[in-house]
Amino acid sequence: MASLSTTSLSFKAPSIQSTRIYQVLHKASSFKSISFGRFQSSKRLRLQISCAAKPETVQKVGDIVREQLALSTDTALTAESKFSALGADSLDTVEIVMALEEKFDISVEETDAQNITTIQEAADLIEDLVQKKPAAQGS
């Protein structure tokens, strides 16, 4: 399985046929968001890939964080909310990860758990692990 992490990709191609664009889109069907745009000045084709978690997953993670940290319902939580800014210490973060594992029936590696600092990071990791789970069970 290949992995790609980048902010932008550029393809220099003066003329790309619509069938070729379809082929690229078809092969990239596992991406959640793909957009193409042509810029007149540079004549470059831009590809943007977004692998953000679904809003439902972000909401569930936010609910678990709110419960684990005993936050009031009027405390604003966003995908960018940092656990530390919400008052979580390292033990709270461990408890959040354990609650997420139970809720989503996943297992988070310790190295991955140490890299989770925001609701969005947790949601992205969860979706990645949930997506990989059926493949692992089928083996």
DSSP file with accessible surface (Angstrom, degrees, kcal/mol):
  #  RESIDUE AA STRUCTURE BP1 BP2  ACC     N-H-->O    O-->H-N    N-H-->O    O-->H-N    TCO  KAPPA ALPHA  PHI   PSI    X-CA   Y-CA   Z-CA
    1    1 A M              0   0  219      0, 0.0     2,-0.2     0, 0.0     0, 0.0   0.000 360.0 360.0 360.0 133.8    0.0    0.0    0.0
    2    2 A A        -     0   0   99      2,-0.0     2,-0.4     0, 0.0     0, 0.0  -0.582 360.0-157.0 -92.0 153.2    1.4    3.4   -0.9
    3    3 A S        -     0   0  121     -2,-0.2     2,-0.4     2,-0.0     0, 0.0  -0.988   6.3-170.2-131.5 141.8    1.2    6.5    1.3
    4    4 A L        +     0   0   99     -2,-0.4     2,-0.4     2,-0.0    -2,-0.0  -0.997   8.0 176.1-135.5 129.9    1.4   10.1    0.2
    5    5 A S        +     0   0  120     -2,-0.4     2,-0.3     0, 0.0    -2,-0.0  -0.943  28.6 124.4-134.8 111.9    1.7   13.2    2.4
    6    6 A T        -     0   0   74     -2,-0.4    43,-0.2    43,-0.1     3,-0.1  -0.984  55.1-134.7-158.7 161.7    2.1   16.5    0.7
    7    7 A T  S    S+     0   0  143      1,-0.3     2,-0.3    -2,-0.3    42,-0.1   0.727  89.3   3.5 -93.8 -27.5    0.5   20.0    0.6
    8    8 A S        -     0   0   56     40,-0.1     2,-0.4     2,-0.0    -1,-0.3  -0.992  54.6-158.4-156.8 152.4    0.5   20.2   -3.2
    9    9 A L  E     -A   47   0A  46     38,-0.8    38,-1.0    -2,-0.3     2,-0.4  -0.988  11.8-159.6-127.5 140.2    1.3   18.3   -6.3
   10   10 A S  E     -A   46   0A  68     -2,-0.4     2,-0.5    36,-0.1    36,-0.1  -0.978   4.5-169.5-124.2 134.9    2.0   19.8   -9.7
   11   11 A F  E     -A   45   0A  96     34,-1.2    34,-1.3    -2,-0.4     2,-0.8  -0.992  14.4-147.3-120.0 122.9    1.8   18.1  -13.1
   12   12 A K        +     0   0  171     -2,-0.5    32,-0.1    32,-0.1    31,-0.1  -0.830  40.9 141.4 -90.9 111.2    3.2   19.8  -16.1
   13   13 A A        -     0   0   24     -2,-0.8     3,-0.2    30,-0.4    -2,-0.1  -0.806  37.0-160.9-152.4 105.2    1.0   18.8  -19.0
   14   14 A P  S    S+     0   0  119      0, 0.0     2,-0.4     0, 0.0    -1,-0.1   0.841  85.6  21.6 -61.1 -33.5    0.1   21.3  -21.7
   15   15 A S        +     0   0  103      2,-0.0     2,-0.5     0, 0.0     0, 0.0  -0.918  66.2 176.9-141.3 113.9   -2.9   19.3  -22.9
   16   16 A I        -     0   0   42     -2,-0.4     2,-0.1    -3,-0.2    -3,-0.0  -0.967  25.3-134.2-114.7 127.3   -4.6   16.7  -20.9
   17   17 A Q    >>  -     0   0  140     -2,-0.5     4,-1.7     1,-0.1     3,-0.6  -0.421  20.3-117.9 -77.7 153.1   -7.6   15.0  -22.4
   18   18 A S  H 3> S+     0   0   97      1,-0.2     4,-2.3     2,-0.2     5,-0.1   0.829 114.3  60.1 -62.2 -29.6  -10.8   14.6  -20.3
   19   19 A T  H 3> S+     0   0   81      2,-0.2     4,-2.0     1,-0.2    -1,-0.2   0.888 103.6  51.0 -66.4 -34.5  -10.5   10.8  -20.6
   20   20 A R  H <> S+     0   0  119     -3,-0.6     4,-2.2     2,-0.2    -2,-0.2   0.906 108.6  51.0 -68.1 -40.3   -7.1   11.0  -18.8
   21   21 A I  H  X S+     0   0   44     -4,-1.7     4,-2.7     1,-0.2     5,-0.2   0.929 108.8  52.2 -62.0 -42.0   -8.5   13.1  -16.0
   22   22 A Y  H  X S+     0   0  150     -4,-2.3     4,-2.9     1,-0.2    -2,-0.2   0.921 107.8  51.8 -59.3 -42.3  -11.3   10.4  -15.6
   23   23 A Q  H  X S+     0   0   92     -4,-2.0     4,-2.3     2,-0.2    -1,-0.2   0.915 110.1  48.6 -62.0 -41.6   -8.6    7.7  -15.4
   24   24 A V  H  X S+     0   0   48     -4,-2.2     4,-1.5     1,-0.2    -2,-0.2   0.942 113.9  46.2 -63.2 -46.9   -6.8    9.7  -12.6
   25   25 A L  H  < S+     0   0   67     -4,-2.7    -2,-0.2     1,-0.2    -1,-0.2   0.908 111.4  52.2 -62.0 -41.2  -10.0   10.2  -10.7
   26   26 A H  H >< S+     0   0  117     -4,-2.9     3,-1.1     1,-0.2    -1,-0.2   0.928 111.6  45.4 -63.2 -43.6  -11.1    6.5  -11.1
   27   27 A K  H 3< S+     0   0  170     -4,-2.3     3,-0.3     1,-0.3    -1,-0.2   0.761 112.9  52.1 -71.2 -23.8   -7.7    5.3   -9.8
   28   28 A A  T >< S+     0   0   13     -4,-1.5     3,-1.9    -5,-0.2    -1,-0.3   0.052  70.2 124.8 -99.5  27.4   -7.9    7.8   -6.9
   29   29 A S  T <   +     0   0   96     -3,-1.1    -1,-0.2     1,-0.3    -2,-0.1   0.685  61.9  67.7 -65.8 -16.4  -11.4    6.8   -5.8
   30   30 A S  T 3  S+     0   0   86     -3,-0.3    -1,-0.3    -4,-0.1     2,-0.2   0.659  80.1  96.9 -79.4 -10.6  -10.2    6.1   -2.2
   31   31 A F  S <  S-     0   0   69     -3,-1.9     3,-0.1     1,-0.1    20,-0.1  -0.513  70.6-143.4 -76.2 146.0   -9.5    9.8   -1.7
   32   32 A K  S    S+     0   0  101     18,-0.6     2,-0.4     1,-0.3    19,-0.1   0.774  82.9  20.0 -80.0 -27.9  -12.3   11.7    0.1
   33   33 A S  E     +B   50   0A  55     17,-0.7    17,-1.5     2,-0.0     2,-0.4  -0.961  60.6 170.5-148.3 126.9  -11.8   14.9   -1.9
   34   34 A I  E     +B   49   0A  42     -2,-0.4     2,-0.4    15,-0.2    15,-0.2  -0.999   8.5 179.3-135.0 130.4  -10.2   15.6   -5.2
   35   35 A S  E     -B   48   0A  50     13,-1.2    13,-1.4    -2,-0.4     2,-0.4  -0.995  10.9-159.1-134.8 142.9  -10.4   18.9   -7.0
   36   36 A F  E     +B   47   0A  65     -2,-0.4     2,-0.3    11,-0.2    11,-0.2  -0.927  14.0 171.9-116.6 142.0   -8.8   20.1  -10.3
   37   37 A G  E     -B   46   0A  31      9,-0.8     9,-1.7    -2,-0.4     2,-0.5  -0.990  21.3-142.9-148.5 142.4   -8.3   23.7  -11.3
   38   38 A R  E     -B   45   0A 107     -2,-0.3     2,-0.6     7,-0.2     7,-0.2  -0.912   9.2-153.6-109.9 131.5   -6.5   25.2  -14.3
   39   39 A F  E  >> -B   44   0A  89      5,-1.2     4,-2.1    -2,-0.5     5,-0.6  -0.921   6.7-150.4-106.0 123.1   -4.6   28.4  -13.8
   40   40 A Q  T  45S+     0   0  146     -2,-0.6    -1,-0.1     1,-0.2     0, 0.0   0.868  91.6  52.4 -61.2 -39.0   -4.3   30.5  -17.0
   41   41 A S  T  45S+     0   0  121      1,-0.2    -1,-0.2     2,-0.1    -2,-0.0   0.876 122.2  26.8 -71.7 -35.2   -0.9   32.1  -16.2
   42   42 A S  T  45S-     0   0   53     -3,-0.3    -1,-0.2     2,-0.1    -2,-0.2   0.622  88.2-141.4-102.7 -14.2    1.0   28.9  -15.4
   43   43 A K  T  <5 +     0   0  131     -4,-2.1   -30,-0.4     1,-0.2     2,-0.3   0.857  53.9 141.3  53.9  36.6   -1.0   26.4  -17.6
   44   44 A R  E   < - B   0  39A  99     -5,-0.6    -5,-1.2   -32,-0.1     2,-0.5  -0.824  51.9-131.9-107.2 150.1   -0.6   23.9  -14.8
   45   45 A L  E     -AB  11  38A  13    -34,-1.3   -34,-1.2    -2,-0.3     2,-0.4  -0.864  24.1-150.1 -98.5 129.3   -3.1   21.4  -13.6
   46   46 A R  E     -AB  10  37A 125     -9,-1.7    -9,-0.8    -2,-0.5     2,-0.5  -0.861   9.0-164.4-106.7 137.4   -3.5   21.3   -9.8
   47   47 A L  E     -AB   9  36A  22    -38,-1.0   -38,-0.8    -2,-0.4     2,-0.5  -0.975   5.5-171.9-119.5 124.9   -4.5   18.3   -7.8
   48   48 A Q  E     - B   0  35A 123    -13,-1.4   -13,-1.2    -2,-0.5     2,-0.5  -0.979   2.2-167.8-120.4 128.5   -5.6   18.8   -4.2
   49   49 A I  E     - B   0  34A  51     -2,-0.5     2,-0.5   -15,-0.2   -15,-0.2  -0.963   2.7-172.7-119.1 129.2   -6.2   15.8   -2.0
   50   50 A S  E     + B   0  33A  49    -17,-1.5   -17,-0.7    -2,-0.5   -18,-0.6  -0.983  11.0 177.9-123.5 127.0   -8.0   16.0    1.4
   51   51 A C        +     0   0   84     -2,-0.5     2,-0.1   -19,-0.1    -1,-0.1  -0.186  27.9 149.2-118.2  36.5   -8.1   13.0    3.7
   52   52 A A        -     0   0   44      1,-0.1    -2,-0.1   -19,-0.0    69,-0.0  -0.415  51.1-101.3 -72.6 150.5  -10.0   14.6    6.6
   53   53 A A        -     0   0   11     67,-0.2    71,-0.1     1,-0.1    -1,-0.1  -0.242  45.1 -88.7 -67.2 157.8  -12.3   12.5    8.8
   54   54 A K    >>  -     0   0  110     69,-0.2     4,-2.1     1,-0.1     3,-0.6  -0.349  34.3-117.6 -64.2 148.4  -16.0   12.6    8.3
   55   55 A P  H 3> S+     0   0   99      0, 0.0     4,-2.5     0, 0.0     5,-0.2   0.849 114.8  58.6 -57.1 -33.9  -17.9   15.2   10.3
   56   56 A E  H 3> S+     0   0  112      2,-0.2     4,-2.3     1,-0.2     5,-0.2   0.891 106.3  47.5 -63.9 -39.2  -19.8   12.4   12.2
   57   57 A T  H <> S+     0   0   15     -3,-0.6     4,-2.6     2,-0.2     5,-0.2   0.928 111.2  50.3 -68.0 -42.9  -16.5   11.0   13.4
   58   58 A V  H  X S+     0   0   23     -4,-2.1     4,-2.7     1,-0.2    -2,-0.2   0.920 111.2  50.1 -59.9 -41.2  -15.2   14.4   14.5
   59   59 A Q  H  X S+     0   0  116     -4,-2.5     4,-2.5     2,-0.2    -2,-0.2   0.927 110.5  48.5 -64.4 -44.8  -18.5   14.9   16.4
   60   60 A K  H  X S+     0   0   95     -4,-2.3     4,-2.1     2,-0.2    -1,-0.2   0.908 112.0  49.2 -62.4 -41.3  -18.2   11.5   18.2
   61   61 A V  H  X S+     0   0    0     -4,-2.6     4,-2.9     1,-0.2     5,-0.2   0.938 110.6  51.0 -63.1 -44.3  -14.6   12.2   19.1
   62   62 A G  H  X S+     0   0    7     -4,-2.7     4,-2.8     1,-0.2    -2,-0.2   0.903 109.0  51.2 -59.1 -41.2  -15.7   15.7   20.4
   63   63 A D  H  X S+     0   0   75     -4,-2.5     4,-2.3     2,-0.2    -1,-0.2   0.905 111.4  47.3 -62.7 -41.6  -18.4   14.1   22.5
   64   64 A I  H  X S+     0   0   16     -4,-2.1     4,-3.1     2,-0.2     5,-0.2   0.916 112.3  49.2 -67.3 -42.7  -16.0   11.6   24.0
   65   65 A V  H  X S+     0   0    0     -4,-2.9     4,-2.4     2,-0.2     6,-0.2   0.937 111.0  50.8 -61.2 -44.9  -13.5   14.3   24.8
   66   66 A R  H  <>S+     0   0   50     -4,-2.8     5,-2.5    -5,-0.2     4,-0.4   0.926 114.3  44.0 -58.8 -44.3  -16.2   16.4   26.4
   67   67 A E  H ><5S+     0   0  149     -4,-2.3     3,-0.9     3,-0.2    -2,-0.2   0.935 113.7  48.7 -67.9 -46.5  -17.3   13.4   28.5
   68   68 A Q  H 3<5S+     0   0   62     -4,-3.1    -1,-0.2     1,-0.3    -2,-0.2   0.844 118.3  39.8 -64.9 -33.8  -13.8   12.3   29.5
   69   69 A L  T 3<5S-     0   0   28     -4,-2.4    -1,-0.3    -5,-0.2    -2,-0.2   0.389 106.9-125.8 -95.8   3.2  -12.8   15.9   30.5
   70   70 A A  T < 5 +     0   0   89     -3,-0.9     2,-0.3    -4,-0.4    -3,-0.2   0.902  46.4 174.2  52.3  47.2  -16.2   16.6   32.2
   71   71 A L      < -     0   0   35     -5,-2.5    -1,-0.2    -6,-0.2    -2,-0.0  -0.604  32.6-111.0 -84.0 145.1  -16.6   19.8   30.0
   72   72 A S    >   -     0   0   59     -2,-0.3     3,-1.7     1,-0.1    -1,-0.1  -0.303  26.9-111.9 -70.9 159.4  -19.8   21.7   30.1
   73   73 A T  T 3  S+     0   0  131      1,-0.3    -1,-0.1     3,-0.0    -2,-0.0   0.720 116.1  60.2 -66.5 -20.2  -22.0   21.7   27.1
   74   74 A D  T 3  S+     0   0  135      2,-0.1     2,-0.5     0, 0.0    -1,-0.3   0.507  76.7 109.4 -88.5   0.4  -21.3   25.4   26.5
   75   75 A T  S <  S-     0   0   43     -3,-1.7     2,-0.3     1,-0.1    -4,-0.0  -0.630  74.9-125.6 -74.5 121.6  -17.6   24.7   26.1
   76   76 A A        -     0   0   84     -2,-0.5     2,-0.4     1,-0.0    -2,-0.1  -0.542  29.9-173.6 -74.0 126.7  -16.9   25.2   22.4
   77   77 A L        +     0   0   36     -2,-0.3     2,-0.3     4,-0.0   -15,-0.1  -0.988   6.2 173.3-121.1 133.2  -15.1   22.3   20.7
   78   78 A T    >   -     0   0   74     -2,-0.4     3,-1.6   -16,-0.0    41,-0.4  -0.815  49.4 -99.7-126.3 172.3  -13.8   22.3   17.2
   79   79 A A  T 3  S+     0   0   17     -2,-0.3    41,-2.8     1,-0.3    42,-0.3   0.833 124.8  53.0 -61.3 -29.2  -11.8   19.9   15.2
   80   80 A E  T 3  S+     0   0  134     39,-0.2    -1,-0.3    38,-0.1     2,-0.1   0.473  78.3 127.5 -86.2  -2.1   -8.7   22.0   15.9
   81   81 A S    <   -     0   0   18     -3,-1.6    38,-1.5     1,-0.1     2,-0.4  -0.373  55.0-139.1 -60.5 126.5   -9.3   22.0   19.7
   82   82 A K  B  >  -C  118   0B 107     36,-0.2     4,-1.1     1,-0.1    36,-0.2  -0.721   7.1-136.1 -88.8 137.5   -6.2   20.8   21.5
   83   83 A F  T >4>S+     0   0    3     34,-2.4     5,-2.3    -2,-0.4     3,-0.7   0.907 106.4  52.9 -56.7 -43.7   -6.6   18.4   24.4
   84   84 A S  G >45S+     0   0   88     33,-0.4     3,-1.5     1,-0.3    -1,-0.2   0.879 105.4  53.8 -62.8 -38.0   -4.0   20.4   26.4
   85   85 A A  G 345S+     0   0   84      1,-0.3    -1,-0.3     2,-0.1    -2,-0.2   0.744 105.0  55.9 -68.1 -21.6   -5.9   23.7   25.8
   86   86 A L  G <<5S-     0   0   34     -4,-1.1    -1,-0.3    -3,-0.7    -2,-0.2   0.393 129.0 -98.2 -88.8   0.6   -9.0   21.9   27.2
   87   87 A G  T < 5S+     0   0   59     -3,-1.5     2,-0.3     1,-0.3    -3,-0.2   0.545  72.1 150.3  97.8   9.9   -7.1   21.1   30.4
   88   88 A A      < -     0   0   12     -5,-2.3    -1,-0.3    -6,-0.2     2,-0.2  -0.556  26.1-164.2 -79.1 135.5   -6.1   17.5   29.6
   89   89 A D     >  -     0   0   90     -2,-0.3     4,-2.3     1,-0.0     5,-0.2  -0.437  44.6 -83.6-101.1-173.9   -3.0   16.1   31.1
   90   90 A S  H  > S+     0   0  101      1,-0.2     4,-2.1     2,-0.2     5,-0.1   0.880 130.4  50.9 -63.4 -36.4   -1.2   13.0   29.9
   91   91 A L  H  > S+     0   0  103      2,-0.2     4,-2.4     1,-0.2    -1,-0.2   0.921 109.3  51.0 -66.7 -40.8   -3.4   10.7   32.0
   92   92 A D  H  > S+     0   0   37      1,-0.2     4,-2.5     2,-0.2    -2,-0.2   0.912 108.8  51.8 -60.2 -41.8   -6.5   12.4   30.6
   93   93 A T  H  X S+     0   0   31     -4,-2.3     4,-2.6     2,-0.2    -1,-0.2   0.907 108.4  50.7 -63.7 -40.7   -5.2   11.8   27.1
   94   94 A V  H  X S+     0   0   78     -4,-2.1     4,-2.5     1,-0.2    -1,-0.2   0.927 111.3  48.6 -61.0 -43.6   -4.6    8.1   27.8
   95   95 A E  H  X S+     0   0   77     -4,-2.4     4,-2.4     2,-0.2    -2,-0.2   0.883 109.8  52.2 -66.0 -36.5   -8.2    7.9   29.1
   96   96 A I  H  X S+     0   0    0     -4,-2.5     4,-2.5     2,-0.2    -2,-0.2   0.948 110.5  47.8 -62.7 -47.2   -9.5    9.7   26.0
   97   97 A V  H  X S+     0   0   11     -4,-2.6     4,-2.6     1,-0.2    -2,-0.2   0.919 111.2  50.9 -62.1 -41.6   -7.7    7.2   23.7
   98   98 A M  H  X S+     0   0  110     -4,-2.5     4,-2.1     1,-0.2    -1,-0.2   0.915 110.7  48.8 -62.5 -40.9   -9.0    4.2   25.7
   99   99 A A  H  X S+     0   0   19     -4,-2.4     4,-2.7     2,-0.2    -1,-0.2   0.894 111.1  50.3 -65.8 -38.6  -12.6    5.6   25.4
  100  100 A L  H  X S+     0   0    4     -4,-2.5     4,-2.6     2,-0.2    -2,-0.2   0.909 108.7  52.2 -65.5 -40.8  -12.1    6.0   21.7
  101  101 A E  H  X>S+     0   0   49     -4,-2.6     5,-1.7     1,-0.2     4,-0.8   0.924 113.5  44.3 -60.3 -43.1  -10.8    2.5   21.3
  102  102 A E  H  <5S+     0   0  171     -4,-2.1     3,-0.4     3,-0.2    -2,-0.2   0.935 114.7  47.7 -67.7 -45.7  -13.8    1.1   23.1
  103  103 A K  H  <5S+     0   0  127     -4,-2.7    -2,-0.2     1,-0.2    -1,-0.2   0.895 123.4  31.9 -63.3 -42.4  -16.3    3.3   21.2
  104  104 A F  H  <5S-     0   0   32     -4,-2.6    -1,-0.2    -5,-0.2    -2,-0.2   0.389 103.8-124.1-100.5   3.6  -14.9    2.5   17.7
  105  105 A D  T  <5 +     0   0  114     -4,-0.8     2,-0.3    -3,-0.4    -3,-0.2   0.946  67.8 126.5  52.2  54.5  -13.7   -1.0   18.5
  106  106 A I      < -     0   0   20     -5,-1.7     2,-0.4    -6,-0.2    -1,-0.2  -0.825  57.9-129.0-130.6 171.0  -10.2   -0.3   17.5
  107  107 A S        -     0   0   84     -2,-0.3     2,-0.5    -3,-0.1    -9,-0.1  -0.992  18.9-155.1-126.9 122.4   -6.7   -0.6   18.9
  108  108 A V        -     0   0   15     -2,-0.4     2,-0.1   -11,-0.1    -7,-0.0  -0.862  17.9-127.2-100.8 124.5   -4.4    2.4   18.9
  109  109 A E     >  -     0   0  123     -2,-0.5     4,-2.6     1,-0.1     3,-0.3  -0.370  21.8-118.3 -65.0 149.1   -0.7    1.8   19.0
  110  110 A E  H  > S+     0   0  142      1,-0.2     4,-2.1     2,-0.2     5,-0.2   0.887 114.4  53.9 -58.7 -40.3    1.2    3.7   21.7
  111  111 A T  H  > S+     0   0   92      1,-0.2     4,-0.5     2,-0.2    -1,-0.2   0.890 111.5  45.5 -63.9 -36.8    3.3    5.6   19.1
  112  112 A D  H >4 S+     0   0   54     -3,-0.3     3,-1.0     1,-0.2     4,-0.4   0.896 109.6  55.1 -70.2 -41.0    0.1    6.7   17.4
  113  113 A A  H >< S+     0   0   21     -4,-2.6     3,-1.2     1,-0.3    -2,-0.2   0.869 102.5  56.8 -61.0 -35.7   -1.6    7.7   20.7
  114  114 A Q  H 3< S+     0   0  129     -4,-2.1    -1,-0.3     1,-0.3    -2,-0.2   0.725 103.7  54.9 -69.4 -19.7    1.4    9.9   21.6
  115  115 A N  T << S+     0   0  115     -3,-1.0     2,-0.7    -4,-0.5    -1,-0.3   0.456  82.1 102.0 -92.4  -3.2    0.9   11.9   18.4
  116  116 A I    <   +     0   0   12     -3,-1.2     3,-0.1    -4,-0.4   -19,-0.1  -0.746  30.0 143.8 -85.8 116.3   -2.8   12.7   19.0
  117  117 A T        +     0   0   57     -2,-0.7   -34,-2.4     1,-0.1   -33,-0.4   0.523  59.6  42.2-124.7 -16.0   -3.1   16.3   20.2
  118  118 A T  B  > S-C   82   0B  14    -36,-0.2     4,-2.0   -35,-0.1   -36,-0.2  -0.872  80.3-112.6-130.7 165.5   -6.4   17.5   18.6
  119  119 A I  H  > S+     0   0    2    -38,-1.5     4,-2.6   -41,-0.4     5,-0.2   0.910 118.1  53.0 -61.0 -41.6   -9.9   16.2   18.0
  120  120 A Q  H  > S+     0   0   41    -41,-2.8     4,-2.8     1,-0.2     5,-0.2   0.917 107.2  50.6 -62.9 -44.4   -9.2   16.2   14.2
  121  121 A E  H  > S+     0   0   78    -42,-0.3     4,-2.2     1,-0.2    -1,-0.2   0.911 112.1  48.0 -60.6 -41.1   -6.0   14.1   14.6
  122  122 A A  H  X S+     0   0    1     -4,-2.0     4,-2.6     2,-0.2    -2,-0.2   0.934 112.8  47.8 -64.8 -44.7   -7.9   11.6   16.7
  123  123 A A  H  X S+     0   0    0     -4,-2.6     4,-2.4     1,-0.2     5,-0.2   0.909 111.4  50.4 -64.2 -41.2  -10.8   11.4   14.2
  124  124 A D  H  X S+     0   0   57     -4,-2.8     4,-2.0     2,-0.2    -1,-0.2   0.925 112.2  47.3 -62.8 -43.7   -8.3   11.0   11.2
  125  125 A L  H  X S+     0   0   27     -4,-2.2     4,-2.8    -5,-0.2     5,-0.2   0.920 110.6  52.5 -64.4 -42.2   -6.5    8.2   13.0
  126  126 A I  H  X S+     0   0    4     -4,-2.6     4,-3.0     1,-0.2     5,-0.3   0.940 109.6  47.6 -59.8 -48.6   -9.8    6.5   13.9
  127  127 A E  H  X S+     0   0   19     -4,-2.4     4,-2.3     1,-0.2    -1,-0.2   0.899 111.9  51.2 -62.3 -37.3  -11.0    6.5   10.3
  128  128 A D  H  X S+     0   0   62     -4,-2.0     4,-1.8    -5,-0.2    -2,-0.2   0.943 113.8  43.7 -63.9 -45.1   -7.7    5.2    9.1
  129  129 A L  H  X S+     0   0   34     -4,-2.8     4,-1.4     2,-0.2    -2,-0.2   0.888 113.6  50.4 -69.1 -39.3   -7.8    2.3   11.7
  130  130 A V  H  < S+     0   0   61     -4,-3.0    -1,-0.2    -5,-0.2    -2,-0.2   0.907 110.3  50.8 -65.0 -39.5  -11.5    1.5   11.0
  131  131 A Q  H  < S+     0   0  120     -4,-2.3     4,-0.5    -5,-0.3    -2,-0.2   0.885 113.3  44.9 -65.7 -37.2  -10.8    1.4    7.3
  132  132 A K  H  X S+     0   0  100     -4,-1.8     4,-1.9    -5,-0.2    -1,-0.2   0.734  95.6  81.3 -77.9 -20.9   -7.8   -1.0    7.8
  133  133 A K  H  X S+     0   0   57     -4,-1.4     4,-2.3     1,-0.2     5,-0.2   0.904  88.1  49.0 -58.4 -48.9   -9.7   -3.2   10.2
  134  134 A P  H  > S+     0   0   84      0, 0.0     4,-1.8     0, 0.0    -1,-0.2   0.896 110.7  52.3 -61.6 -35.7  -11.8   -5.3    7.7
  135  135 A A  H  > S+     0   0   70     -4,-0.5     4,-0.6    -3,-0.2    -2,-0.2   0.905 110.6  47.8 -65.1 -38.1   -8.6   -6.0    5.7
  136  136 A A  H >< S+     0   0   69     -4,-1.9     3,-0.6     1,-0.2    -1,-0.2   0.872 111.6  49.6 -70.8 -37.3   -6.8   -7.2    8.9
  137  137 A Q  H 3< S+     0   0  139     -4,-2.3    -1,-0.2     1,-0.2    -2,-0.2   0.825 105.5  57.7 -71.1 -29.7   -9.7   -9.4    9.9
  138  138 A G  H 3<        0   0   70     -4,-1.8    -1,-0.2    -5,-0.2    -2,-0.2   0.666 360.0 360.0 -74.6 -16.3  -10.0  -11.0    6.5
  139  139 A S    <<        0   0  137     -4,-0.6    -3,-0.0    -3,-0.6    -4,-0.0  -0.382 360.0 360.0 -75.6 360.0   -6.3  -12.2    6.7
